[in-house]
Amino acid sequence: MKFDVNEIEFDLDDFEEYKLTFDEEIALRDMALGIYEADDEDDLIEIITDGAGYCIKSIDYDILSK
């Protein structure tokens, strides 16, 4: 399946000792936006989490193809 991630929020609360600046948070979000190929929503979340290094708090996407 192809997913177009158009909004995402990461759970950054558990990383107080590595607090990101506002610009770093925006860069992290921007890096995660875009089109992904994944088996299902769980696979999509795993791909993004592994790439970003942070858990996802919320995600909004469109399914482009199955």
CHARMM-style PDB file with segment names, atoms N, HN, CA, C and O in Angstrom:
ATOM      1  N   MET     1       0.839  -1.177   0.000  1.00  0.00      PROA
ATOM      2  CA  MET     1       0.000   0.000   0.000  1.00  0.00      PROA
ATOM      3  C   MET     1       0.883   1.239   0.000  1.00  0.00      PROA
ATOM      4  O   MET     1       2.001   1.225   0.515  1.00  0.00      PROA
ATOM      5  N   LYS     2       0.365   2.299  -0.582  1.00  0.00      PROA
ATOM      6  HN  LYS     2      -0.543   2.311  -1.001  1.00  0.00      PROA
ATOM      7  CA  LYS     2       1.068   3.589  -0.546  1.00  0.00      PROA
ATOM      8  C   LYS     2       0.282   4.554   0.327  1.00  0.00      PROA
ATOM      9  O   LYS     2      -0.935   4.694   0.200  1.00  0.00      PROA
ATOM     10  N   PHE     3       1.013   5.215   1.218  1.00  0.00      PROA
ATOM     11  HN  PHE     3       2.001   5.101   1.322  1.00  0.00      PROA
ATOM     12  CA  PHE     3       0.439   6.168   2.163  1.00  0.00      PROA
ATOM     13  C   PHE     3       1.079   7.531   1.938  1.00  0.00      PROA
ATOM     14  O   PHE     3       2.285   7.634   1.714  1.00  0.00      PROA
ATOM     15  N   ASP     4       0.260   8.573   2.001  1.00  0.00      PROA
ATOM     16  HN  ASP     4      -0.720   8.490   2.183  1.00  0.00      PROA
ATOM     17  CA  ASP     4       0.762   9.950   1.949  1.00  0.00      PROA
ATOM     18  C   ASP     4       0.560  10.558   3.334  1.00  0.00      PROA
ATOM     19  O   ASP     4      -0.553  10.944   3.692  1.00  0.00      PROA
ATOM     20  N   VAL     5       1.627  10.642   4.100  1.00  0.00      PROA
ATOM     21  HN  VAL     5       2.531  10.329   3.809  1.00  0.00      PROA
ATOM     22  CA  VAL     5       1.568  11.201   5.452  1.00  0.00      PROA
ATOM     23  C   VAL     5       1.583  12.719   5.328  1.00  0.00      PROA
ATOM     24  O   VAL     5       2.555  13.303   4.850  1.00  0.00      PROA
ATOM     25  N   ASN     6       0.479  13.360   5.769  1.00  0.00      PROA
ATOM     26  HN  ASN     6      -0.311  12.885   6.157  1.00  0.00      PROA
ATOM     27  CA  ASN     6       0.388  14.813   5.614  1.00  0.00      PROA
ATOM     28  C   ASN     6       0.437  15.568   6.937  1.00  0.00      PROA
ATOM     29  O   ASN     6       0.515  16.796   6.945  1.00  0.00      PROA
ATOM     30  N   GLU     7       0.390  14.847   8.057  1.00  0.00      PROA
ATOM     31  HN  GLU     7       0.326  13.849   8.051  1.00  0.00      PROA
ATOM     32  CA  GLU     7       0.577  15.482   9.362  1.00  0.00      PROA
ATOM     33  C   GLU     7       1.013  14.417  10.350  1.00  0.00      PROA
ATOM     34  O   GLU     7       0.519  13.290  10.327  1.00  0.00      PROA
ATOM     35  N   ILE     8       1.941  14.785  11.214  1.00  0.00      PROA
ATOM     36  HN  ILE     8       2.342  15.701  11.233  1.00  0.00      PROA
ATOM     37  CA  ILE     8       2.449  13.839  12.201  1.00  0.00      PROA
ATOM     38  C   ILE     8       2.929  14.602  13.425  1.00  0.00      PROA
ATOM     39  O   ILE     8       3.459  15.708  13.321  1.00  0.00      PROA
ATOM     40  N   GLU     9       2.734  13.990  14.586  1.00  0.00      PROA
ATOM     41  HN  GLU     9       2.304  13.091  14.672  1.00  0.00      PROA
ATOM     42  CA  GLU     9       3.239  14.559  15.832  1.00  0.00      PROA
ATOM     43  C   GLU     9       3.955  13.436  16.579  1.00  0.00      PROA
ATOM     44  O   GLU     9       3.409  12.349  16.764  1.00  0.00      PROA
ATOM     45  N   PHE    10       5.164  13.715  16.996  1.00  0.00      PROA
ATOM     46  HN  PHE    10       5.608  14.598  16.846  1.00  0.00      PROA
ATOM     47  CA  PHE    10       5.957  12.728  17.728  1.00  0.00      PROA
ATOM     48  C   PHE    10       5.803  12.932  19.227  1.00  0.00      PROA
ATOM     49  O   PHE    10       5.569  14.048  19.691  1.00  0.00      PROA
ATOM     50  N   ASP    11       5.936  11.856  19.975  1.00  0.00      PROA
ATOM     51  HN  ASP    11       6.127  10.949  19.598  1.00  0.00      PROA
ATOM     52  CA  ASP    11       5.887  11.902  21.433  1.00  0.00      PROA
ATOM     53  C   ASP    11       7.291  12.221  21.935  1.00  0.00      PROA
ATOM     54  O   ASP    11       8.137  11.334  22.047  1.00  0.00      PROA
ATOM     55  N   LEU    12       7.525  13.477  22.230  1.00  0.00      PROA
ATOM     56  HN  LEU    12       6.838  14.198  22.139  1.00  0.00      PROA
ATOM     57  CA  LEU    12       8.848  13.935  22.646  1.00  0.00      PROA
ATOM     58  C   LEU    12       8.949  14.133  24.153  1.00  0.00      PROA
ATOM     59  O   LEU    12       9.997  14.543  24.651  1.00  0.00      PROA
ATOM     60  N   ASP    13       7.875  13.848  24.885  1.00  0.00      PROA
ATOM     61  HN  ASP    13       7.023  13.514  24.481  1.00  0.00      PROA
ATOM     62  CA  ASP    13       7.831  14.094  26.326  1.00  0.00      PROA
ATOM     63  C   ASP    13       8.793  13.224  27.114  1.00  0.00      PROA
ATOM     64  O   ASP    13       9.266  13.643  28.171  1.00  0.00      PROA
ATOM     65  N   ASP    14       9.097  12.026  26.632  1.00  0.00      PROA
ATOM     66  HN  ASP    14       8.712  11.686  25.774  1.00  0.00      PROA
ATOM     67  CA  ASP    14       9.970  11.106  27.360  1.00  0.00      PROA
ATOM     68  C   ASP    14      11.450  11.421  27.186  1.00  0.00      PROA
ATOM     69  O   ASP    14      12.301  10.728  27.743  1.00  0.00      PROA
ATOM     70  N   PHE    15      11.758  12.446  26.429  1.00  0.00      PROA
ATOM     71  HN  PHE    15      11.067  13.009  25.976  1.00  0.00      PROA
ATOM     72  CA  PHE    15      13.155  12.743  26.101  1.00  0.00      PROA
ATOM     73  C   PHE    15      13.556  14.130  26.594  1.00  0.00      PROA
ATOM     74  O   PHE    15      14.178  14.899  25.862  1.00  0.00      PROA
ATOM     75  N   GLU    16      13.199  14.443  27.827  1.00  0.00      PROA
ATOM     76  HN  GLU    16      12.693  13.819  28.422  1.00  0.00      PROA
ATOM     77  CA  GLU    16      13.496  15.764  28.385  1.00  0.00      PROA
ATOM     78  C   GLU    16      14.998  16.053  28.391  1.00  0.00      PROA
ATOM     79  O   GLU    16      15.411  17.188  28.157  1.00  0.00      PROA
ATOM     80  N   GLU    17      15.814  15.030  28.659  1.00  0.00      PROA
ATOM     81  HN  GLU    17      15.478  14.108  28.849  1.00  0.00      PROA
ATOM     82  CA  GLU    17      17.262  15.266  28.709  1.00  0.00      PROA
ATOM     83  C   GLU    17      17.837  15.553  27.327  1.00  0.00      PROA
ATOM     84  O   GLU    17      18.938  16.088  27.205  1.00  0.00      PROA
ATOM     85  N   TYR    18      17.079  15.192  26.279  1.00  0.00      PROA
ATOM     86  HN  TYR    18      16.184  14.758  26.379  1.00  0.00      PROA
ATOM     87  CA  TYR    18      17.506  15.467  24.900  1.00  0.00      PROA
ATOM     88  C   TYR    18      16.512  16.406  24.239  1.00  0.00      PROA
ATOM     89  O   TYR    18      16.151  16.215  23.078  1.00  0.00      PROA
ATOM     90  N   LYS    19      16.073  17.405  24.963  1.00  0.00      PROA
ATOM     91  HN  LYS    19      16.366  17.560  25.906  1.00  0.00      PROA
ATOM     92  CA  LYS    19      15.035  18.314  24.496  1.00  0.00      PROA
ATOM     93  C   LYS    19      15.418  18.930  23.156  1.00  0.00      PROA
ATOM     94  O   LYS    19      16.483  19.529  23.007  1.00  0.00      PROA
ATOM     95  N   LEU    20      14.520  18.766  22.182  1.00  0.00      PROA
ATOM     96  HN  LEU    20      13.654  18.280  22.303  1.00  0.00      PROA
ATOM     97  CA  LEU    20      14.748  19.338  20.858  1.00  0.00      PROA
ATOM     98  C   LEU    20      14.336  20.802  20.843  1.00  0.00      PROA
ATOM     99  O   LEU    20      13.404  21.201  21.541  1.00  0.00      PROA
ATOM    100  N   THR    21      15.029  21.590  20.053  1.00  0.00      PROA
ATOM    101  HN  THR    21      15.786  21.265  19.486  1.00  0.00      PROA
ATOM    102  CA  THR    21      14.615  22.971  19.845  1.00  0.00      PROA
ATOM    103  C   THR    21      13.384  22.964  18.944  1.00  0.00      PROA
ATOM    104  O   THR    21      13.058  21.942  18.339  1.00  0.00      PROA
ATOM    105  N   PHE    22      12.716  24.077  18.858  1.00  0.00      PROA
ATOM    106  HN  PHE    22      12.981  24.907  19.350  1.00  0.00      PROA
ATOM    107  CA  PHE    22      11.545  24.195  17.996  1.00  0.00      PROA
ATOM    108  C   PHE    22      11.921  23.881  16.549  1.00  0.00      PROA
ATOM    109  O   PHE    22      11.195  23.166  15.857  1.00  0.00      PROA
ATOM    110  N   ASP    23      13.040  24.408  16.098  1.00  0.00      PROA
ATOM    111  HN  ASP    23      13.630  24.988  16.659  1.00  0.00      PROA
ATOM    112  CA  ASP    23      13.488  24.154  14.722  1.00  0.00      PROA
ATOM    113  C   ASP    23      13.780  22.670  14.484  1.00  0.00      PROA
ATOM    114  O   ASP    23      13.487  22.144  13.410  1.00  0.00      PROA
ATOM    115  N   GLU    24      14.355  21.997  15.483  1.00  0.00      PROA
ATOM    116  HN  GLU    24      14.593  22.425  16.355  1.00  0.00      PROA
ATOM    117  CA  GLU    24      14.623  20.562  15.359  1.00  0.00      PROA
ATOM    118  C   GLU    24      13.324  19.757  15.305  1.00  0.00      PROA
ATOM    119  O   GLU    24      13.224  18.785  14.556  1.00  0.00      PROA
ATOM    120  N   GLU    25      12.333  20.161  16.097  1.00  0.00      PROA
ATOM    121  HN  GLU    25      12.414  20.951  16.705  1.00  0.00      PROA
ATOM    122  CA  GLU    25      11.030  19.492  16.061  1.00  0.00      PROA
ATOM    123  C   GLU    25      10.374  19.646  14.690  1.00  0.00      PROA
ATOM    124  O   GLU    25       9.806  18.690  14.161  1.00  0.00      PROA
ATOM    125  N   ILE    26      10.451  20.832  14.123  1.00  0.00      PROA
ATOM    126  HN  ILE    26      10.912  21.609  14.553  1.00  0.00      PROA
ATOM    127  CA  ILE    26       9.883  21.080  12.792  1.00  0.00      PROA
ATOM    128  C   ILE    26      10.625  20.253  11.746  1.00  0.00      PROA
ATOM    129  O   ILE    26       9.997  19.666  10.865  1.00  0.00      PROA
ATOM    130  N   ALA    27      11.945  20.200  11.833  1.00  0.00      PROA
ATOM    131  HN  ALA    27      12.455  20.677  12.548  1.00  0.00      PROA
ATOM    132  CA  ALA    27      12.738  19.417  10.881  1.00  0.00      PROA
ATOM    133  C   ALA    27      12.407  17.928  10.989  1.00  0.00      PROA
ATOM    134  O   ALA    27      12.327  17.241   9.970  1.00  0.00      PROA
ATOM    135  N   LEU    28      12.215  17.425  12.201  1.00  0.00      PROA
ATOM    136  HN  LEU    28      12.280  17.983  13.028  1.00  0.00      PROA
ATOM    137  CA  LEU    28      11.843  16.032  12.417  1.00  0.00      PROA
ATOM    138  C   LEU    28      10.485  15.749  11.783  1.00  0.00      PROA
ATOM    139  O   LEU    28      10.314  14.747  11.088  1.00  0.00      PROA
ATOM    140  N   ARG    29       9.529  16.629  12.021  1.00  0.00      PROA
ATOM    141  HN  ARG    29       9.667  17.443  12.585  1.00  0.00      PROA
ATOM    142  CA  ARG    29       8.196  16.464  11.435  1.00  0.00      PROA
ATOM    143  C   ARG    29       8.273  16.503   9.914  1.00  0.00      PROA
ATOM    144  O   ARG    29       7.701  15.647   9.239  1.00  0.00      PROA
ATOM    145  N   ASP    30       8.972  17.481   9.380  1.00  0.00      PROA
ATOM    146  HN  ASP    30       9.437  18.176   9.929  1.00  0.00      PROA
ATOM    147  CA  ASP    30       9.072  17.621   7.924  1.00  0.00      PROA
ATOM    148  C   ASP    30       9.740  16.411   7.285  1.00  0.00      PROA
ATOM    149  O   ASP    30       9.366  15.998   6.187  1.00  0.00      PROA
ATOM    150  N   MET    31      10.732  15.841   7.975  1.00  0.00      PROA
ATOM    151  HN  MET    31      11.035  16.176   8.867  1.00  0.00      PROA
ATOM    152  CA  MET    31      11.415  14.654   7.469  1.00  0.00      PROA
ATOM    153  C   MET    31      10.457  13.472   7.346  1.00  0.00      PROA
ATOM    154  O   MET    31      10.587  12.649   6.440  1.00  0.00      PROA
ATOM    155  N   ALA    32       9.496  13.395   8.261  1.00  0.00      PROA
ATOM    156  HN  ALA    32       9.390  14.064   8.997  1.00  0.00      PROA
ATOM    157  CA  ALA    32       8.581  12.251   8.308  1.00  0.00      PROA
ATOM    158  C   ALA    32       7.391  12.383   7.359  1.00  0.00      PROA
ATOM    159  O   ALA    32       6.713  11.396   7.076  1.00  0.00      PROA
ATOM    160  N   LEU    33       7.135  13.583   6.871  1.00  0.00      PROA
ATOM    161  HN  LEU    33       7.686  14.386   7.101  1.00  0.00      PROA
ATOM    162  CA  LEU    33       6.013  13.771   5.949  1.00  0.00      PROA
ATOM    163  C   LEU    33       6.372  13.233   4.580  1.00  0.00      PROA
ATOM    164  O   LEU    33       7.540  13.237   4.189  1.00  0.00      PROA
ATOM    165  N   GLY    34       5.365  12.769   3.847  1.00  0.00      PROA
ATOM    166  HN  GLY    34       4.416  12.766   4.164  1.00  0.00      PROA
ATOM    167  CA  GLY    34       5.617  12.305   2.491  1.00  0.00      PROA
ATOM    168  C   GLY    34       4.978  10.968   2.202  1.00  0.00      PROA
ATOM    169  O   GLY    34       4.115  10.498   2.943  1.00  0.00      PROA
ATOM    170  N   ILE    35       5.410  10.368   1.127  1.00  0.00      PROA
ATOM    171  HN  ILE    35       6.111  10.750   0.524  1.00  0.00      PROA
ATOM    172  CA  ILE    35       4.812   9.124   0.642  1.00  0.00      PROA
ATOM    173  C   ILE    35       5.662   7.932   1.073  1.00  0.00      PROA
ATOM    174  O   ILE    35       6.885   7.934   0.933  1.00  0.00      PROA
ATOM    175  N   TYR    36       4.985   6.923   1.598  1.00  0.00      PROA
ATOM    176  HN  TYR    36       3.992   6.921   1.712  1.00  0.00      PROA
ATOM    177  CA  TYR    36       5.619   5.690   2.070  1.00  0.00      PROA
ATOM    178  C   TYR    36       4.916   4.495   1.452  1.00  0.00      PROA
ATOM    179  O   TYR    36       3.725   4.544   1.146  1.00  0.00      PROA
ATOM    180  N   GLU    37       5.666   3.432   1.278  1.00  0.00      PROA
ATOM    181  HN  GLU    37       6.634   3.393   1.527  1.00  0.00      PROA
ATOM    182  CA  GLU    37       5.087   2.166   0.884  1.00  0.00      PROA
ATOM    183  C   GLU    37       5.199   1.232   2.085  1.00  0.00      PROA
ATOM    184  O   GLU    37       6.290   0.999   2.604  1.00  0.00      PROA
ATOM    185  N   ALA    38       4.052   0.699   2.522  1.00  0.00      PROA
ATOM    186  HN  ALA    38       3.165   0.888   2.100  1.00  0.00      PROA
ATOM    187  CA  ALA    38       4.008  -0.170   3.697  1.00  0.00      PROA
ATOM    188  C   ALA    38       2.886  -1.185   3.524  1.00  0.00      PROA
ATOM    189  O   ALA    38       1.975  -0.996   2.719  1.00  0.00      PROA
ATOM    190  N   ASP    39       2.970  -2.262   4.294  1.00  0.00      PROA
ATOM    191  HN  ASP    39       3.711  -2.416   4.948  1.00  0.00      PROA
ATOM    192  CA  ASP    39       1.963  -3.317   4.208  1.00  0.00      PROA
ATOM    193  C   ASP    39       0.617  -2.883   4.775  1.00  0.00      PROA
ATOM    194  O   ASP    39      -0.435  -3.235   4.241  1.00  0.00      PROA
ATOM    195  N   ASP    40       0.661  -2.109   5.870  1.00  0.00      PROA
ATOM    196  HN  ASP    40       1.515  -1.823   6.304  1.00  0.00      PROA
ATOM    197  CA  ASP    40      -0.551  -1.639   6.533  1.00  0.00      PROA
ATOM    198  C   ASP    40      -0.176  -0.481   7.456  1.00  0.00      PROA
ATOM    199  O   ASP    40       0.972  -0.037   7.465  1.00  0.00      PROA
ATOM    200  N   GLU    41      -1.145   0.007   8.233  1.00  0.00      PROA
ATOM    201  HN  GLU    41      -2.078  -0.354   8.226  1.00  0.00      PROA
ATOM    202  CA  GLU    41      -0.888   1.155   9.106  1.00  0.00      PROA
ATOM    203  C   GLU    41       0.182   0.831  10.152  1.00  0.00      PROA
ATOM    204  O   GLU    41       1.039   1.668  10.437  1.00  0.00      PROA
ATOM    205  N   ASP    42       0.139  -0.355  10.715  1.00  0.00      PROA
ATOM    206  HN  ASP    42      -0.557  -1.035  10.484  1.00  0.00      PROA
ATOM    207  CA  ASP    42       1.143  -0.734  11.716  1.00  0.00      PROA
ATOM    208  C   ASP    42       2.553  -0.722  11.122  1.00  0.00      PROA
ATOM    209  O   ASP    42       3.499  -0.266  11.765  1.00  0.00      PROA
ATOM    210  N   ASP    43       2.684  -1.216   9.914  1.00  0.00      PROA
ATOM    211  HN  ASP    43       1.916  -1.586   9.391  1.00  0.00      PROA
ATOM    212  CA  ASP    43       3.974  -1.215   9.231  1.00  0.00      PROA
ATOM    213  C   ASP    43       4.424   0.216   8.943  1.00  0.00      PROA
ATOM    214  O   ASP    43       5.602   0.538   9.098  1.00  0.00      PROA
ATOM    215  N   LEU    44       3.503   1.065   8.532  1.00  0.00      PROA
ATOM    216  HN  LEU    44       2.546   0.803   8.407  1.00  0.00      PROA
ATOM    217  CA  LEU    44       3.810   2.478   8.286  1.00  0.00      PROA
ATOM    218  C   LEU    44       4.363   3.133   9.550  1.00  0.00      PROA
ATOM    219  O   LEU    44       5.387   3.815   9.503  1.00  0.00      PROA
ATOM    220  N   ILE    45       3.692   2.927  10.666  1.00  0.00      PROA
ATOM    221  HN  ILE    45       2.860   2.374  10.705  1.00  0.00      PROA
ATOM    222  CA  ILE    45       4.119   3.517  11.935  1.00  0.00      PROA
ATOM    223  C   ILE    45       5.498   2.996  12.336  1.00  0.00      PROA
ATOM    224  O   ILE    45       6.333   3.757  12.825  1.00  0.00      PROA
ATOM    225  N   GLU    46       5.733   1.714  12.133  1.00  0.00      PROA
ATOM    226  HN  GLU    46       5.055   1.096  11.736  1.00  0.00      PROA
ATOM    227  CA  GLU    46       7.038   1.132  12.456  1.00  0.00      PROA
ATOM    228  C   GLU    46       8.148   1.723  11.588  1.00  0.00      PROA
ATOM    229  O   GLU    46       9.236   2.014  12.085  1.00  0.00      PROA
ATOM    230  N   ILE    47       7.881   1.901  10.306  1.00  0.00      PROA
ATOM    231  HN  ILE    47       6.997   1.665   9.902  1.00  0.00      PROA
ATOM    232  CA  ILE    47       8.868   2.479   9.389  1.00  0.00      PROA
ATOM    233  C   ILE    47       9.242   3.896   9.826  1.00  0.00      PROA
ATOM    234  O   ILE    47      10.421   4.245   9.888  1.00  0.00      PROA
ATOM    235  N   ILE    48       8.232   4.702  10.125  1.00  0.00      PROA
ATOM    236  HN  ILE    48       7.274   4.419  10.075  1.00  0.00      PROA
ATOM    237  CA  ILE    48       8.490   6.095  10.509  1.00  0.00      PROA
ATOM    238  C   ILE    48       9.181   6.162  11.866  1.00  0.00      PROA
ATOM    239  O   ILE    48      10.126   6.932  12.040  1.00  0.00      PROA
ATOM    240  N   THR    49       8.722   5.367  12.825  1.00  0.00      PROA
ATOM    241  HN  THR    49       7.955   4.742  12.683  1.00  0.00      PROA
ATOM    242  CA  THR    49       9.329   5.356  14.158  1.00  0.00      PROA
ATOM    243  C   THR    49      10.792   4.936  14.097  1.00  0.00      PROA
ATOM    244  O   THR    49      11.645   5.545  14.744  1.00  0.00      PROA
ATOM    245  N   ASP    50      11.080   3.906  13.328  1.00  0.00      PROA
ATOM    246  HN  ASP    50      10.387   3.411  12.803  1.00  0.00      PROA
ATOM    247  CA  ASP    50      12.472   3.455  13.191  1.00  0.00      PROA
ATOM    248  C   ASP    50      13.346   4.539  12.561  1.00  0.00      PROA
ATOM    249  O   ASP    50      14.484   4.743  12.985  1.00  0.00      PROA
ATOM    250  N   GLY    51      12.823   5.230  11.561  1.00  0.00      PROA
ATOM    251  HN  GLY    51      11.899   5.064  11.216  1.00  0.00      PROA
ATOM    252  CA  GLY    51      13.598   6.264  10.877  1.00  0.00      PROA
ATOM    253  C   GLY    51      13.810   7.511  11.713  1.00  0.00      PROA
ATOM    254  O   GLY    51      14.872   8.131  11.663  1.00  0.00      PROA
ATOM    255  N   ALA    52      12.788   7.878  12.489  1.00  0.00      PROA
ATOM    256  HN  ALA    52      11.925   7.374  12.530  1.00  0.00      PROA
ATOM    257  CA  ALA    52      12.859   9.108  13.276  1.00  0.00      PROA
ATOM    258  C   ALA    52      13.515   8.904  14.638  1.00  0.00      PROA
ATOM    259  O   ALA    52      14.150   9.812  15.172  1.00  0.00      PROA
ATOM    260  N   GLY    53      13.357   7.718  15.186  1.00  0.00      PROA
ATOM    261  HN  GLY    53      12.841   6.980  14.751  1.00  0.00      PROA
ATOM    262  CA  GLY    53      13.893   7.464  16.515  1.00  0.00      PROA
ATOM    263  C   GLY    53      12.968   7.911  17.634  1.00  0.00      PROA
ATOM    264  O   GLY    53      13.366   7.907  18.799  1.00  0.00      PROA
ATOM    265  N   TYR    54      11.753   8.291  17.306  1.00  0.00      PROA
ATOM    266  HN  TYR    54      11.430   8.294  16.359  1.00  0.00      PROA
ATOM    267  CA  TYR    54      10.763   8.727  18.286  1.00  0.00      PROA
ATOM    268  C   TYR    54       9.430   8.051  17.988  1.00  0.00      PROA
ATOM    269  O   TYR    54       9.109   7.770  16.834  1.00  0.00      PROA
ATOM    270  N   CYS    55       8.656   7.794  19.045  1.00  0.00      PROA
ATOM    271  HN  CYS    55       8.917   8.023  19.983  1.00  0.00      PROA
ATOM    272  CA  CYS    55       7.321   7.227  18.873  1.00  0.00      PROA
ATOM    273  C   CYS    55       6.371   8.297  18.328  1.00  0.00      PROA
ATOM    274  O   CYS    55       6.578   9.496  18.519  1.00  0.00      PROA
ATOM    275  N   ILE    56       5.339   7.833  17.656  1.00  0.00      PROA
ATOM    276  HN  ILE    56       5.171   6.860  17.501  1.00  0.00      PROA
ATOM    277  CA  ILE    56       4.356   8.737  17.061  1.00  0.00      PROA
ATOM    278  C   ILE    56       3.205   8.941  18.038  1.00  0.00      PROA
ATOM    279  O   ILE    56       2.640   7.982  18.564  1.00  0.00      PROA
ATOM    280  N   LYS    57       2.866  10.208  18.272  1.00  0.00      PROA
ATOM    281  HN  LYS    57       3.325  10.987  17.845  1.00  0.00      PROA
ATOM    282  CA  LYS    57       1.726  10.547  19.125  1.00  0.00      PROA
ATOM    283  C   LYS    57       0.444  10.579  18.300  1.00  0.00      PROA
ATOM    284  O   LYS    57      -0.591  10.078  18.740  1.00  0.00      PROA
ATOM    285  N   SER    58       0.507  11.166  17.104  1.00  0.00      PROA
ATOM    286  HN  SER    58       1.347  11.574  16.747  1.00  0.00      PROA
ATOM    287  CA  SER    58      -0.644  11.191  16.206  1.00  0.00      PROA
ATOM    288  C   SER    58      -0.148  11.265  14.766  1.00  0.00      PROA
ATOM    289  O   SER    58       0.927  11.791  14.481  1.00  0.00      PROA
ATOM    290  N   ILE    59      -0.969  10.721  13.871  1.00  0.00      PROA
ATOM    291  HN  ILE    59      -1.842  10.294  14.103  1.00  0.00      PROA
ATOM    292  CA  ILE    59      -0.593  10.690  12.465  1.00  0.00      PROA
ATOM    293  C   ILE    59      -1.854  10.833  11.616  1.00  0.00      PROA
ATOM    294  O   ILE    59      -2.909  10.294  11.951  1.00  0.00      PROA
ATOM    295  N   ASP    60      -1.729  11.561  10.523  1.00  0.00      PROA
ATOM    296  HN  ASP    60      -0.872  11.999  10.251  1.00  0.00      PROA
ATOM    297  CA  ASP    60      -2.823  11.716   9.576  1.00  0.00      PROA
ATOM    298  C   ASP    60      -2.250  11.416   8.186  1.00  0.00      PROA
ATOM    299  O   ASP    60      -1.218  11.963   7.795  1.00  0.00      PROA
ATOM    300  N   TYR    61      -2.923  10.556   7.465  1.00  0.00      PROA
ATOM    301  HN  TYR    61      -3.760  10.111   7.782  1.00  0.00      PROA
ATOM    302  CA  TYR    61      -2.436  10.160   6.146  1.00  0.00      PROA
ATOM    303  C   TYR    61      -3.604   9.829   5.233  1.00  0.00      PROA
ATOM    304  O   TYR    61      -4.728   9.602   5.683  1.00  0.00      PROA
ATOM    305  N   ASP    62      -3.308   9.807   3.941  1.00  0.00      PROA
ATOM    306  HN  ASP    62      -2.396   9.991   3.576  1.00  0.00      PROA
ATOM    307  CA  ASP    62      -4.247   9.358   2.927  1.00  0.00      PROA
ATOM    308  C   ASP    62      -3.675   8.085   2.322  1.00  0.00      PROA
ATOM    309  O   ASP    62      -2.462   7.954   2.159  1.00  0.00      PROA
ATOM    310  N   ILE    63      -4.551   7.156   1.992  1.00  0.00      PROA
ATOM    311  HN  ILE    63      -5.537   7.262   2.125  1.00  0.00      PROA
ATOM    312  CA  ILE    63      -4.132   5.949   1.291  1.00  0.00      PROA
ATOM    313  C   ILE    63      -4.192   6.231  -0.198  1.00  0.00      PROA
ATOM    314  O   ILE    63      -5.253   6.558  -0.730  1.00  0.00      PROA
ATOM    315  N   LEU    64      -3.058   6.106  -0.872  1.00  0.00      PROA
ATOM    316  HN  LEU    64      -2.197   5.841  -0.440  1.00  0.00      PROA
ATOM    317  CA  LEU    64      -2.973   6.407  -2.289  1.00  0.00      PROA
ATOM    318  C   LEU    64      -3.299   5.188  -3.156  1.00  0.00      PROA
ATOM    319  O   LEU    64      -3.904   5.320  -4.220  1.00  0.00      PROA
ATOM    320  N   SER    65      -2.898   4.014  -2.697  1.00  0.00      PROA
ATOM    321  HN  SER    65      -2.406   3.907  -1.833  1.00  0.00      PROA
ATOM    322  CA  SER    65      -3.202   2.770  -3.441  1.00  0.00      PROA
ATOM    323  C   SER    65      -3.082   1.586  -2.504  1.00  0.00      PROA
ATOM    324  O   SER    65      -2.364   1.621  -1.506  1.00  0.00      PROA
ATOM    325  N   LYS    66      -3.797   0.550  -2.850  1.00  0.00      PROA
ATOM    326  HN  LYS    66      -4.380   0.521  -3.662  1.00  0.00      PROA
ATOM    327  CA  LYS    66      -3.754  -0.683  -2.038  1.00  0.00      PROA
ATOM    328  C   LYS    66      -2.990  -1.753  -2.742  1.00  0.00      PROA
ATOM    329  OT1 LYS    66      -2.847  -2.857  -2.216  1.00  0.00      PROA
TER     330      LYS     66
END
